[in-house]
Amino acid sequence: MDPLSVVCMVGGITRTVFNITVTLTNFIKDTRQVDQSVKSLLVEFTTLGTALKAVQAGLAEPAIQNAERRAEKVESLDLWQSVAGSLISTRATVDKLDEALEDIRGEKANFAKQAIKQMKLNLKSSEMIALRSQCQIHTTALQMALLMINV
């Protein structure tokens, strides 16, 4: 995978992570009592968004702009494939959470509707905990990828 494709992947994932954080933030603001796992999930996905932005900024560096020429070398090609693999895994996790949050998106609701949304989200709490753990792993992998890119 070439550096330009990696930049495009990062941009798409960053957009989805932003939408997720907006949804979670609005849900937390609109709900009287929110489970701590939802708040923790918001923190993790905010951190993931920051890591994605850092990778995107790192890829915009002038030295990296010339990486496409270096990508023809086997060592560099392995690096870009590794970064792309991390991004594909990250995308899968982000898409799972985006799908899980579909039930709580929408217009502001009255108290009864908000309670139903809270119950739907609580039913998915074990899934949320697993996604939070995956998010932590992806954040670490992307931070390592950023270090490898900048070396």
ZAMAR-859067 format. One record per atom (N, C-alpha, C, CB): residue number from 0; residue in one letter; atom name; x, y, z. Coordinates in nm, 2 decimals, always signed. Glycine has a CB too. Example, Ala and Ser with C-alpha at 12.3 -4.5 7.8 and 13.67 -1.06 7.14 Angstrom:
# residues 2
- 0, a, N, +1.32, -0.57, +0.78
- 0, a, CA, +1.23, -0.45, +0.78
- 0, a, C, +1.32, -0.33, +0.78
- 0, a, CB, +1.13, -0.45, +0.90
- 1, s, N, +1.28, -0.22, +0.71
- 1, s, CA, +1.37, -0.11, +0.71
- 1, s, C, +1.29, +0.00, +0.79
- 1, s, CB, +1.41, -0.06, +0.57
# end
This chain:
# residues 151
- 0, m, N, +0.08, -0.12, +0.00
- 0, m, CA, +0.00, +0.00, +0.00
- 0, m, C, +0.09, +0.12, +0.00
- 0, m, CB, -0.10, +0.00, +0.12
- 1, d, N, +0.05, +0.22, -0.08
- 1, d, CA, +0.14, +0.34, -0.09
- 1, d, C, +0.09, +0.45, +0.02
- 1, d, CB, +0.12, +0.40, -0.23
- 2, p, N, +0.18, +0.54, +0.04
- 2, p, CA, +0.15, +0.64, +0.14
- 2, p, C, +0.03, +0.72, +0.12
- 2, p, CB, +0.27, +0.74, +0.15
- 3, l, N, +0.00, +0.75, -0.01
- 3, l, CA, -0.12, +0.83, -0.04
- 3, l, C, -0.25, +0.75, +0.00
- 3, l, CB, -0.13, +0.86, -0.19
- 4, s, N, -0.25, +0.62, -0.02
- 4, s, CA, -0.37, +0.54, +0.02
- 4, s, C, -0.38, +0.54, +0.18
- 4, s, CB, -0.35, +0.40, -0.03
- 5, v, N, -0.27, +0.54, +0.24
- 5, v, CA, -0.27, +0.54, +0.39
- 5, v, C, -0.33, +0.67, +0.44
- 5, v, CB, -0.13, +0.52, +0.45
- 6, v, N, -0.29, +0.78, +0.38
- 6, v, CA, -0.34, +0.92, +0.41
- 6, v, C, -0.49, +0.92, +0.40
- 6, v, CB, -0.27, +1.03, +0.33
- 7, c, N, -0.54, +0.86, +0.29
- 7, c, CA, -0.69, +0.86, +0.26
- 7, c, C, -0.76, +0.77, +0.37
- 7, c, CB, -0.71, +0.80, +0.12
- 8, m, N, -0.70, +0.66, +0.40
- 8, m, CA, -0.76, +0.58, +0.51
- 8, m, C, -0.77, +0.65, +0.64
- 8, m, CB, -0.68, +0.45, +0.52
- 9, v, N, -0.66, +0.72, +0.68
- 9, v, CA, -0.66, +0.79, +0.80
- 9, v, C, -0.77, +0.90, +0.80
- 9, v, CB, -0.52, +0.86, +0.82
- 10, g, N, -0.78, +0.97, +0.69
- 10, g, CA, -0.89, +1.07, +0.68
- 10, g, C, -1.03, +1.02, +0.71
- 10, g, CB, -0.88, +1.14, +0.55
- 11, g, N, -1.06, +0.91, +0.64
- 11, g, CA, -1.19, +0.84, +0.66
- 11, g, C, -1.22, +0.80, +0.80
- 11, g, CB, -1.20, +0.73, +0.56
- 12, i, N, -1.12, +0.73, +0.86
- 12, i, CA, -1.13, +0.68, +0.99
- 12, i, C, -1.15, +0.80, +1.09
- 12, i, CB, -1.01, +0.59, +1.04
- 13, t, N, -1.07, +0.90, +1.07
- 13, t, CA, -1.08, +1.02, +1.16
- 13, t, C, -1.22, +1.08, +1.15
- 13, t, CB, -0.97, +1.13, +1.12
- 14, r, N, -1.28, +1.09, +1.04
- 14, r, CA, -1.41, +1.14, +1.02
- 14, r, C, -1.51, +1.06, +1.10
- 14, r, CB, -1.46, +1.15, +0.88
- 15, t, N, -1.50, +0.93, +1.09
- 15, t, CA, -1.60, +0.84, +1.17
- 15, t, C, -1.57, +0.85, +1.32
- 15, t, CB, -1.58, +0.69, +1.12
- 16, v, N, -1.45, +0.86, +1.36
- 16, v, CA, -1.42, +0.87, +1.50
- 16, v, C, -1.47, +1.00, +1.55
- 16, v, CB, -1.26, +0.87, +1.53
- 17, f, N, -1.46, +1.11, +1.48
- 17, f, CA, -1.52, +1.24, +1.52
- 17, f, C, -1.67, +1.23, +1.53
- 17, f, CB, -1.49, +1.35, +1.41
- 18, n, N, -1.74, +1.16, +1.44
- 18, n, CA, -1.89, +1.14, +1.45
- 18, n, C, -1.92, +1.06, +1.58
- 18, n, CB, -1.94, +1.07, +1.33
- 19, i, N, -1.84, +0.96, +1.61
- 19, i, CA, -1.87, +0.88, +1.73
- 19, i, C, -1.85, +0.96, +1.85
- 19, i, CB, -1.77, +0.76, +1.73
- 20, t, N, -1.75, +1.04, +1.86
- 20, t, CA, -1.73, +1.13, +1.98
- 20, t, C, -1.84, +1.23, +1.99
- 20, t, CB, -1.59, +1.20, +1.97
- 21, v, N, -1.88, +1.28, +1.88
- 21, v, CA, -2.00, +1.38, +1.89
- 21, v, C, -2.12, +1.31, +1.94
- 21, v, CB, -2.02, +1.44, +1.75
- 22, t, N, -2.15, +1.19, +1.89
- 22, t, CA, -2.27, +1.11, +1.94
- 22, t, C, -2.26, +1.08, +2.08
- 22, t, CB, -2.28, +0.98, +1.86
- 23, l, N, -2.14, +1.03, +2.13
- 23, l, CA, -2.12, +1.00, +2.27
- 23, l, C, -2.13, +1.12, +2.36
- 23, l, CB, -1.99, +0.93, +2.29
- 24, t, N, -2.07, +1.23, +2.31
- 24, t, CA, -2.08, +1.36, +2.39
- 24, t, C, -2.22, +1.41, +2.40
- 24, t, CB, -1.99, +1.47, +2.33
- 25, n, N, -2.30, +1.41, +2.30
- 25, n, CA, -2.44, +1.45, +2.30
- 25, n, C, -2.52, +1.36, +2.39
- 25, n, CB, -2.50, +1.45, +2.16
- 26, f, N, -2.49, +1.23, +2.38
- 26, f, CA, -2.57, +1.13, +2.46
- 26, f, C, -2.54, +1.16, +2.61
- 26, f, CB, -2.53, +0.99, +2.42
- 27, i, N, -2.41, +1.18, +2.64
- 27, i, CA, -2.38, +1.20, +2.78
- 27, i, C, -2.44, +1.33, +2.83
- 27, i, CB, -2.22, +1.21, +2.80
- 28, k, N, -2.44, +1.44, +2.75
- 28, k, CA, -2.50, +1.56, +2.79
- 28, k, C, -2.66, +1.55, +2.81
- 28, k, CB, -2.48, +1.67, +2.69
- 29, d, N, -2.72, +1.47, +2.72
- 29, d, CA, -2.87, +1.46, +2.73
- 29, d, C, -2.92, +1.36, +2.83
- 29, d, CB, -2.92, +1.42, +2.59
- 30, t, N, -2.83, +1.28, +2.88
- 30, t, CA, -2.88, +1.17, +2.98
- 30, t, C, -2.84, +1.21, +3.12
- 30, t, CB, -2.81, +1.03, +2.94
- 31, r, N, -2.93, +1.19, +3.21
- 31, r, CA, -2.91, +1.23, +3.35
- 31, r, C, -2.80, +1.14, +3.41
- 31, r, CB, -3.03, +1.22, +3.43
- 32, q, N, -2.81, +1.01, +3.40
- 32, q, CA, -2.71, +0.92, +3.46
- 32, q, C, -2.65, +0.83, +3.35
- 32, q, CB, -2.77, +0.83, +3.57
- 33, v, N, -2.52, +0.84, +3.33
- 33, v, CA, -2.46, +0.77, +3.22
- 33, v, C, -2.36, +0.67, +3.29
- 33, v, CB, -2.39, +0.86, +3.12
- 34, d, N, -2.36, +0.55, +3.24
- 34, d, CA, -2.27, +0.45, +3.29
- 34, d, C, -2.13, +0.49, +3.27
- 34, d, CB, -2.30, +0.31, +3.22
- 35, q, N, -2.04, +0.46, +3.36
- 35, q, CA, -1.90, +0.50, +3.35
- 35, q, C, -1.83, +0.44, +3.23
- 35, q, CB, -1.82, +0.46, +3.48
- 36, s, N, -1.88, +0.32, +3.18
- 36, s, CA, -1.82, +0.26, +3.07
- 36, s, C, -1.84, +0.35, +2.94
- 36, s, CB, -1.87, +0.12, +3.04
- 37, v, N, -1.95, +0.42, +2.94
- 37, v, CA, -1.98, +0.51, +2.82
- 37, v, C, -1.88, +0.63, +2.83
- 37, v, CB, -2.13, +0.56, +2.82
- 38, k, N, -1.86, +0.68, +2.95
- 38, k, CA, -1.77, +0.80, +2.96
- 38, k, C, -1.63, +0.75, +2.93
- 38, k, CB, -1.78, +0.85, +3.10
- 39, s, N, -1.59, +0.63, +2.97
- 39, s, CA, -1.46, +0.58, +2.94
- 39, s, C, -1.44, +0.56, +2.79
- 39, s, CB, -1.43, +0.45, +3.02
- 40, l, N, -1.54, +0.51, +2.73
- 40, l, CA, -1.54, +0.49, +2.59
- 40, l, C, -1.52, +0.62, +2.51
- 40, l, CB, -1.67, +0.42, +2.54
- 41, l, N, -1.58, +0.72, +2.56
- 41, l, CA, -1.56, +0.86, +2.50
- 41, l, C, -1.42, +0.90, +2.51
- 41, l, CB, -1.66, +0.96, +2.56
- 42, v, N, -1.36, +0.88, +2.63
- 42, v, CA, -1.22, +0.92, +2.65
- 42, v, C, -1.13, +0.84, +2.55
- 42, v, CB, -1.18, +0.90, +2.79
- 43, e, N, -1.15, +0.71, +2.54
- 43, e, CA, -1.07, +0.63, +2.46
- 43, e, C, -1.08, +0.67, +2.31
- 43, e, CB, -1.10, +0.48, +2.47
- 44, f, N, -1.20, +0.70, +2.26
- 44, f, CA, -1.22, +0.73, +2.12
- 44, f, C, -1.17, +0.87, +2.09
- 44, f, CB, -1.36, +0.72, +2.08
- 45, t, N, -1.17, +0.96, +2.19
- 45, t, CA, -1.11, +1.09, +2.18
- 45, t, C, -0.96, +1.08, +2.16
- 45, t, CB, -1.15, +1.18, +2.30
- 46, t, N, -0.90, +0.99, +2.24
- 46, t, CA, -0.76, +0.96, +2.24
- 46, t, C, -0.72, +0.90, +2.10
- 46, t, CB, -0.71, +0.87, +2.35
- 47, l, N, -0.80, +0.81, +2.06
- 47, l, CA, -0.78, +0.75, +1.92
- 47, l, C, -0.79, +0.86, +1.81
- 47, l, CB, -0.89, +0.64, +1.90
- 48, g, N, -0.88, +0.95, +1.82
- 48, g, CA, -0.89, +1.05, +1.73
- 48, g, C, -0.77, +1.14, +1.73
- 48, g, CB, -1.01, +1.14, +1.76
- 49, t, N, -0.71, +1.17, +1.84
- 49, t, CA, -0.59, +1.24, +1.86
- 49, t, C, -0.47, +1.17, +1.79
- 49, t, CB, -0.56, +1.27, +2.00
- 50, a, N, -0.47, +1.04, +1.81
- 50, a, CA, -0.36, +0.96, +1.75
- 50, a, C, -0.37, +0.96, +1.60
- 50, a, CB, -0.36, +0.81, +1.81
- 51, l, N, -0.49, +0.95, +1.55
- 51, l, CA, -0.52, +0.95, +1.41
- 51, l, C, -0.47, +1.09, +1.35
- 51, l, CB, -0.66, +0.92, +1.37
- 52, k, N, -0.51, +1.19, +1.42
- 52, k, CA, -0.47, +1.33, +1.37
- 52, k, C, -0.32, +1.34, +1.37
- 52, k, CB, -0.53, +1.44, +1.46
- 53, a, N, -0.25, +1.28, +1.47
- 53, a, CA, -0.10, +1.29, +1.48
- 53, a, C, -0.04, +1.21, +1.36
- 53, a, CB, -0.05, +1.23, +1.61
- 54, v, N, -0.10, +1.09, +1.33
- 54, v, CA, -0.05, +1.02, +1.21
- 54, v, C, -0.07, +1.09, +1.09
- 54, v, CB, -0.12, +0.88, +1.21
- 55, q, N, -0.19, +1.16, +1.07
- 55, q, CA, -0.22, +1.23, +0.95
- 55, q, C, -0.12, +1.35, +0.94
- 55, q, CB, -0.36, +1.29, +0.96
- 56, a, N, -0.09, +1.42, +1.05
- 56, a, CA, +0.00, +1.53, +1.05
- 56, a, C, +0.14, +1.48, +1.02
- 56, a, CB, +0.00, +1.60, +1.18
- 57, g, N, +0.18, +1.36, +1.07
- 57, g, CA, +0.31, +1.30, +1.04
- 57, g, C, +0.32, +1.27, +0.90
- 57, g, CB, +0.33, +1.18, +1.13
- 58, l, N, +0.22, +1.22, +0.84
- 58, l, CA, +0.22, +1.19, +0.70
- 58, l, C, +0.23, +1.31, +0.61
- 58, l, CB, +0.10, +1.11, +0.66
- 59, a, N, +0.19, +1.43, +0.66
- 59, a, CA, +0.20, +1.55, +0.58
- 59, a, C, +0.34, +1.62, +0.59
- 59, a, CB, +0.09, +1.65, +0.64
- 60, e, N, +0.43, +1.56, +0.67
- 60, e, CA, +0.56, +1.61, +0.67
- 60, e, C, +0.63, +1.61, +0.54
- 60, e, CB, +0.65, +1.54, +0.78
- 61, p, N, +0.71, +1.71, +0.50
- 61, p, CA, +0.78, +1.70, +0.37
- 61, p, C, +0.86, +1.58, +0.35
- 61, p, CB, +0.87, +1.83, +0.36
- 62, a, N, +0.93, +1.53, +0.45
- 62, a, CA, +1.01, +1.41, +0.44
- 62, a, C, +0.92, +1.29, +0.40
- 62, a, CB, +1.09, +1.38, +0.57
- 63, i, N, +0.80, +1.28, +0.45
- 63, i, CA, +0.71, +1.17, +0.42
- 63, i, C, +0.65, +1.19, +0.28
- 63, i, CB, +0.60, +1.17, +0.53
- 64, q, N, +0.64, +1.31, +0.24
- 64, q, CA, +0.59, +1.34, +0.10
- 64, q, C, +0.67, +1.26, +0.00
- 64, q, CB, +0.58, +1.49, +0.07
- 65, n, N, +0.80, +1.25, +0.02
- 65, n, CA, +0.88, +1.17, -0.07
- 65, n, C, +0.88, +1.02, -0.05
- 65, n, CB, +1.02, +1.23, -0.07
- 66, a, N, +0.80, +0.98, +0.05
- 66, a, CA, +0.81, +0.84, +0.09
- 66, a, C, +0.75, +0.75, -0.02
- 66, a, CB, +0.72, +0.82, +0.21
- 67, e, N, +0.67, +0.80, -0.11
- 67, e, CA, +0.62, +0.72, -0.22
- 67, e, C, +0.73, +0.66, -0.31
- 67, e, CB, +0.52, +0.79, -0.31
- 68, r, N, +0.84, +0.74, -0.33
- 68, r, CA, +0.95, +0.69, -0.40
- 68, r, C, +1.02, +0.59, -0.33
- 68, r, CB, +1.05, +0.81, -0.44
- 69, r, N, +1.03, +0.61, -0.20
- 69, r, CA, +1.10, +0.51, -0.11
- 69, r, C, +1.02, +0.38, -0.09
- 69, r, CB, +1.14, +0.57, +0.02
- 70, a, N, +0.89, +0.39, -0.12
- 70, a, CA, +0.80, +0.28, -0.09
- 70, a, C, +0.82, +0.16, -0.19
- 70, a, CB, +0.65, +0.32, -0.11
- 71, e, N, +0.90, +0.19, -0.29
- 71, e, CA, +0.93, +0.08, -0.38
- 71, e, C, +1.04, -0.01, -0.32
- 71, e, CB, +0.99, +0.14, -0.51
- 72, k, N, +1.11, +0.04, -0.22
- 72, k, CA, +1.20, -0.05, -0.15
- 72, k, C, +1.13, -0.15, -0.06
- 72, k, CB, +1.31, +0.04, -0.07
- 73, v, N, +1.18, -0.26, -0.05
- 73, v, CA, +1.11, -0.37, +0.02
- 73, v, C, +1.09, -0.33, +0.17
- 73, v, CB, +1.18, -0.50, +0.02
- 74, e, N, +1.19, -0.27, +0.23
- 74, e, CA, +1.18, -0.24, +0.38
- 74, e, C, +1.07, -0.13, +0.40
- 74, e, CB, +1.32, -0.18, +0.43
- 75, s, N, +1.07, -0.03, +0.31
- 75, s, CA, +0.97, +0.07, +0.32
- 75, s, C, +0.83, +0.02, +0.29
- 75, s, CB, +1.01, +0.19, +0.23
- 76, l, N, +0.82, -0.07, +0.20
- 76, l, CA, +0.69, -0.12, +0.16
- 76, l, C, +0.63, -0.20, +0.28
- 76, l, CB, +0.71, -0.22, +0.04
- 77, d, N, +0.72, -0.27, +0.35
- 77, d, CA, +0.67, -0.35, +0.47
- 77, d, C, +0.62, -0.25, +0.57
- 77, d, CB, +0.79, -0.43, +0.53
- 78, l, N, +0.68, -0.14, +0.59
- 78, l, CA, +0.64, -0.04, +0.69
- 78, l, C, +0.50, +0.01, +0.65
- 78, l, CB, +0.73, +0.08, +0.69
- 79, w, N, +0.48, +0.05, +0.52
- 79, w, CA, +0.35, +0.10, +0.48
- 79, w, C, +0.24, -0.01, +0.49
- 79, w, CB, +0.36, +0.15, +0.34
- 80, q, N, +0.28, -0.13, +0.46
- 80, q, CA, +0.18, -0.24, +0.47
- 80, q, C, +0.14, -0.26, +0.62
- 80, q, CB, +0.23, -0.37, +0.41
- 81, s, N, +0.24, -0.25, +0.71
- 81, s, CA, +0.21, -0.26, +0.85
- 81, s, C, +0.12, -0.15, +0.90
- 81, s, CB, +0.34, -0.26, +0.93
- 82, v, N, +0.15, -0.02, +0.86
- 82, v, CA, +0.06, +0.09, +0.89
- 82, v, C, -0.08, +0.07, +0.84
- 82, v, CB, +0.12, +0.22, +0.84
- 83, a, N, -0.09, +0.02, +0.71
- 83, a, CA, -0.22, +0.00, +0.65
- 83, a, C, -0.29, -0.11, +0.73
- 83, a, CB, -0.20, -0.04, +0.50
- 84, g, N, -0.22, -0.22, +0.77
- 84, g, CA, -0.29, -0.32, +0.85
- 84, g, C, -0.34, -0.27, +0.98
- 84, g, CB, -0.19, -0.43, +0.88
- 85, s, N, -0.27, -0.18, +1.05
- 85, s, CA, -0.32, -0.12, +1.17
- 85, s, C, -0.44, -0.04, +1.14
- 85, s, CB, -0.21, -0.04, +1.24
- 86, l, N, -0.44, +0.03, +1.03
- 86, l, CA, -0.55, +0.12, +1.00
- 86, l, C, -0.68, +0.03, +0.96
- 86, l, CB, -0.52, +0.21, +0.89
- 87, i, N, -0.66, -0.08, +0.90
- 87, i, CA, -0.77, -0.16, +0.86
- 87, i, C, -0.83, -0.22, +0.99
- 87, i, CB, -0.72, -0.28, +0.77
- 88, s, N, -0.75, -0.26, +1.08
- 88, s, CA, -0.80, -0.31, +1.21
- 88, s, C, -0.88, -0.20, +1.29
- 88, s, CB, -0.69, -0.37, +1.30
- 89, t, N, -0.82, -0.08, +1.29
- 89, t, CA, -0.88, +0.03, +1.35
- 89, t, C, -1.01, +0.06, +1.29
- 89, t, CB, -0.79, +0.15, +1.35
- 90, r, N, -1.02, +0.06, +1.16
- 90, r, CA, -1.14, +0.09, +1.09
- 90, r, C, -1.25, -0.01, +1.13
- 90, r, CB, -1.12, +0.08, +0.93
- 91, a, N, -1.22, -0.14, +1.14
- 91, a, CA, -1.32, -0.24, +1.18
- 91, a, C, -1.37, -0.21, +1.31
- 91, a, CB, -1.25, -0.38, +1.17
- 92, t, N, -1.29, -0.18, +1.41
- 92, t, CA, -1.34, -0.15, +1.54
- 92, t, C, -1.42, -0.02, +1.54
- 92, t, CB, -1.22, -0.13, +1.64
- 93, v, N, -1.38, +0.08, +1.47
- 93, v, CA, -1.46, +0.21, +1.47
- 93, v, C, -1.59, +0.18, +1.40
- 93, v, CB, -1.38, +0.31, +1.38
- 94, d, N, -1.60, +0.10, +1.30
- 94, d, CA, -1.72, +0.07, +1.23
- 94, d, C, -1.82, -0.01, +1.32
- 94, d, CB, -1.70, -0.01, +1.10
- 95, k, N, -1.76, -0.10, +1.40
- 95, k, CA, -1.85, -0.17, +1.50
- 95, k, C, -1.91, -0.08, +1.60
- 95, k, CB, -1.76, -0.28, +1.57
- 96, l, N, -1.83, +0.01, +1.65
- 96, l, CA, -1.89, +0.11, +1.75
- 96, l, C, -1.99, +0.20, +1.68
- 96, l, CB, -1.78, +0.19, +1.82
- 97, d, N, -1.96, +0.25, +1.56
- 97, d, CA, -2.05, +0.33, +1.49
- 97, d, C, -2.18, +0.27, +1.47
- 97, d, CB, -1.99, +0.37, +1.35
- 98, e, N, -2.18, +0.14, +1.44
- 98, e, CA, -2.30, +0.06, +1.42
- 98, e, C, -2.38, +0.04, +1.55
- 98, e, CB, -2.27, -0.08, +1.36
- 99, a, N, -2.30, +0.02, +1.66
- 99, a, CA, -2.36, +0.00, +1.79
- 99, a, C, -2.43, +0.13, +1.84
- 99, a, CB, -2.26, -0.05, +1.89
- 100, l, N, -2.38, +0.24, +1.80
- 100, l, CA, -2.43, +0.37, +1.84
- 100, l, C, -2.55, +0.42, +1.76
- 100, l, CB, -2.33, +0.48, +1.84
- 101, e, N, -2.58, +0.35, +1.65
- 101, e, CA, -2.69, +0.39, +1.56
- 101, e, C, -2.82, +0.40, +1.64
- 101, e, CB, -2.71, +0.29, +1.45
- 102, d, N, -2.85, +0.32, +1.74
- 102, d, CA, -2.97, +0.32, +1.81
- 102, d, C, -2.99, +0.45, +1.90
- 102, d, CB, -2.98, +0.20, +1.90
- 103, i, N, -2.88, +0.51, +1.94
- 103, i, CA, -2.89, +0.63, +2.02
- 103, i, C, -2.87, +0.76, +1.95
- 103, i, CB, -2.79, +0.62, +2.13
- 104, r, N, -2.85, +0.76, +1.82
- 104, r, CA, -2.84, +0.88, +1.74
- 104, r, C, -2.98, +0.93, +1.71
- 104, r, CB, -2.77, +0.85, +1.61
- 105, g, N, -2.98, +1.06, +1.68
- 105, g, CA, -3.11, +1.12, +1.64
- 105, g, C, -3.14, +1.25, +1.72
- 105, g, CB, -3.22, +1.02, +1.67
- 106, e, N, -3.26, +1.29, +1.71
- 106, e, CA, -3.30, +1.41, +1.77
- 106, e, C, -3.31, +1.40, +1.92
- 106, e, CB, -3.44, +1.45, +1.71
- 107, k, N, -3.31, +1.52, +1.98
- 107, k, CA, -3.33, +1.52, +2.13
- 107, k, C, -3.46, +1.46, +2.16
- 107, k, CB, -3.31, +1.66, +2.19
- 108, a, N, -3.46, +1.38, +2.27
- 108, a, CA, -3.58, +1.30, +2.30
- 108, a, C, -3.63, +1.35, +2.44
- 108, a, CB, -3.55, +1.15, +2.30
- 109, n, N, -3.75, +1.31, +2.47
- 109, n, CA, -3.80, +1.33, +2.60
- 109, n, C, -3.74, +1.23, +2.70
- 109, n, CB, -3.96, +1.33, +2.60
- 110, f, N, -3.78, +1.24, +2.82
- 110, f, CA, -3.72, +1.16, +2.93
- 110, f, C, -3.74, +1.01, +2.90
- 110, f, CB, -3.78, +1.19, +3.06
- 111, a, N, -3.86, +0.97, +2.86
- 111, a, CA, -3.89, +0.83, +2.83
- 111, a, C, -3.81, +0.78, +2.72
- 111, a, CB, -4.04, +0.81, +2.80
- 112, k, N, -3.80, +0.85, +2.61
- 112, k, CA, -3.71, +0.81, +2.50
- 112, k, C, -3.57, +0.80, +2.54
- 112, k, CB, -3.73, +0.90, +2.38
- 113, q, N, -3.52, +0.89, +2.62
- 113, q, CA, -3.38, +0.89, +2.67
- 113, q, C, -3.36, +0.77, +2.75
- 113, q, CB, -3.35, +1.02, +2.74
- 114, a, N, -3.45, +0.73, +2.83
- 114, a, CA, -3.44, +0.61, +2.92
- 114, a, C, -3.43, +0.49, +2.83
- 114, a, CB, -3.56, +0.60, +3.01
- 115, i, N, -3.51, +0.48, +2.72
- 115, i, CA, -3.50, +0.37, +2.63
- 115, i, C, -3.37, +0.36, +2.56
- 115, i, CB, -3.61, +0.37, +2.53
- 116, k, N, -3.31, +0.48, +2.52
- 116, k, CA, -3.18, +0.48, +2.46
- 116, k, C, -3.08, +0.43, +2.56
- 116, k, CB, -3.15, +0.62, +2.41
- 117, q, N, -3.09, +0.47, +2.69
- 117, q, CA, -2.99, +0.43, +2.79
- 117, q, C, -3.00, +0.28, +2.81
- 117, q, CB, -3.02, +0.50, +2.92
- 118, m, N, -3.12, +0.22, +2.81
- 118, m, CA, -3.13, +0.08, +2.82
- 118, m, C, -3.07, +0.01, +2.70
- 118, m, CB, -3.28, +0.04, +2.84
- 119, k, N, -3.09, +0.06, +2.58
- 119, k, CA, -3.03, -0.01, +2.46
- 119, k, C, -2.88, +0.00, +2.47
- 119, k, CB, -3.08, +0.07, +2.34
- 120, l, N, -2.83, +0.11, +2.52
- 120, l, CA, -2.68, +0.12, +2.53
- 120, l, C, -2.63, +0.03, +2.64
- 120, l, CB, -2.64, +0.26, +2.56
- 121, n, N, -2.71, +0.02, +2.75
- 121, n, CA, -2.66, -0.07, +2.86
- 121, n, C, -2.66, -0.22, +2.82
- 121, n, CB, -2.76, -0.06, +2.98
- 122, l, N, -2.75, -0.26, +2.73
- 122, l, CA, -2.75, -0.39, +2.68
- 122, l, C, -2.63, -0.42, +2.60
- 122, l, CB, -2.88, -0.42, +2.59
- 123, k, N, -2.57, -0.32, +2.55
- 123, k, CA, -2.45, -0.34, +2.47
- 123, k, C, -2.32, -0.31, +2.55
- 123, k, CB, -2.45, -0.25, +2.34
- 124, s, N, -2.33, -0.30, +2.68
- 124, s, CA, -2.22, -0.25, +2.76
- 124, s, C, -2.10, -0.35, +2.75
- 124, s, CB, -2.26, -0.24, +2.90
- 125, s, N, -2.12, -0.48, +2.74
- 125, s, CA, -2.01, -0.57, +2.73
- 125, s, C, -1.94, -0.55, +2.60
- 125, s, CB, -2.06, -0.72, +2.74
- 126, e, N, -2.02, -0.52, +2.49
- 126, e, CA, -1.96, -0.49, +2.36
- 126, e, C, -1.88, -0.36, +2.37
- 126, e, CB, -2.07, -0.48, +2.25
- 127, m, N, -1.93, -0.27, +2.44
- 127, m, CA, -1.86, -0.14, +2.46
- 127, m, C, -1.73, -0.16, +2.53
- 127, m, CB, -1.95, -0.04, +2.54
- 128, i, N, -1.73, -0.24, +2.63
- 128, i, CA, -1.60, -0.26, +2.71
- 128, i, C, -1.50, -0.33, +2.61
- 128, i, CB, -1.63, -0.35, +2.83
- 129, a, N, -1.54, -0.42, +2.53
- 129, a, CA, -1.45, -0.49, +2.44
- 129, a, C, -1.40, -0.39, +2.34
- 129, a, CB, -1.52, -0.61, +2.37
- 130, l, N, -1.49, -0.30, +2.29
- 130, l, CA, -1.45, -0.20, +2.19
- 130, l, C, -1.35, -0.10, +2.25
- 130, l, CB, -1.57, -0.13, +2.13
- 131, r, N, -1.37, -0.07, +2.38
- 131, r, CA, -1.28, +0.02, +2.44
- 131, r, C, -1.14, -0.04, +2.45
- 131, r, CB, -1.33, +0.05, +2.59
- 132, s, N, -1.13, -0.17, +2.49
- 132, s, CA, -1.00, -0.23, +2.49
- 132, s, C, -0.93, -0.24, +2.35
- 132, s, CB, -1.02, -0.38, +2.55
- 133, q, N, -1.01, -0.27, +2.25
- 133, q, CA, -0.96, -0.27, +2.12
- 133, q, C, -0.91, -0.13, +2.08
- 133, q, CB, -1.06, -0.32, +2.02
- 134, c, N, -0.98, -0.03, +2.12
- 134, c, CA, -0.95, +0.11, +2.09
- 134, c, C, -0.81, +0.15, +2.15
- 134, c, CB, -1.06, +0.21, +2.14
- 135, q, N, -0.79, +0.10, +2.28
- 135, q, CA, -0.66, +0.12, +2.34
- 135, q, C, -0.55, +0.06, +2.26
- 135, q, CB, -0.67, +0.07, +2.49
- 136, i, N, -0.57, -0.06, +2.22
- 136, i, CA, -0.47, -0.13, +2.14
- 136, i, C, -0.44, -0.06, +2.01
- 136, i, CB, -0.51, -0.28, +2.11
- 137, h, N, -0.55, -0.01, +1.94
- 137, h, CA, -0.53, +0.06, +1.81
- 137, h, C, -0.45, +0.19, +1.84
- 137, h, CB, -0.66, +0.08, +1.75
- 138, t, N, -0.49, +0.26, +1.94
- 138, t, CA, -0.42, +0.38, +1.97
- 138, t, C, -0.27, +0.36, +1.99
- 138, t, CB, -0.48, +0.45, +2.10
- 139, t, N, -0.23, +0.26, +2.07
- 139, t, CA, -0.09, +0.22, +2.08
- 139, t, C, -0.03, +0.19, +1.95
- 139, t, CB, -0.08, +0.11, +2.19
- 140, a, N, -0.09, +0.11, +1.87
- 140, a, CA, -0.04, +0.07, +1.74
- 140, a, C, -0.02, +0.19, +1.65
- 140, a, CB, -0.13, -0.04, +1.67
- 141, l, N, -0.11, +0.28, +1.65
- 141, l, CA, -0.10, +0.40, +1.57
- 141, l, C, +0.02, +0.49, +1.62
- 141, l, CB, -0.23, +0.47, +1.56
- 142, q, N, +0.03, +0.50, +1.75
- 142, q, CA, +0.14, +0.58, +1.80
- 142, q, C, +0.28, +0.52, +1.76
- 142, q, CB, +0.13, +0.59, +1.95
- 143, m, N, +0.28, +0.38, +1.76
- 143, m, CA, +0.41, +0.32, +1.72
- 143, m, C, +0.43, +0.34, +1.57
- 143, m, CB, +0.40, +0.16, +1.75
- 144, a, N, +0.32, +0.33, +1.49
- 144, a, CA, +0.33, +0.35, +1.35
- 144, a, C, +0.38, +0.49, +1.32
- 144, a, CB, +0.20, +0.33, +1.28
- 145, l, N, +0.34, +0.59, +1.40
- 145, l, CA, +0.38, +0.73, +1.38
- 145, l, C, +0.53, +0.74, +1.41
- 145, l, CB, +0.30, +0.82, +1.47
- 146, l, N, +0.58, +0.67, +1.51
- 146, l, CA, +0.72, +0.67, +1.54
- 146, l, C, +0.80, +0.61, +1.43
- 146, l, CB, +0.74, +0.59, +1.67
- 147, m, N, +0.75, +0.49, +1.37
- 147, m, CA, +0.82, +0.43, +1.26
- 147, m, C, +0.82, +0.51, +1.14
- 147, m, CB, +0.76, +0.29, +1.23
- 148, i, N, +0.72, +0.58, +1.11
- 148, i, CA, +0.71, +0.67, +0.99
- 148, i, C, +0.81, +0.78, +1.00
- 148, i, CB, +0.57, +0.72, +0.97
- 149, n, N, +0.82, +0.84, +1.12
- 149, n, CA, +0.91, +0.95, +1.14
- 149, n, C, +1.06, +0.92, +1.16
- 149, n, CB, +0.86, +1.03, +1.26
- 150, v, N, +1.09, +0.79, +1.16
- 150, v, CA, +1.23, +0.75, +1.18
- 150, v, C, +1.30, +0.75, +1.04
- 150, v, CB, +1.24, +0.61, +1.24
# end
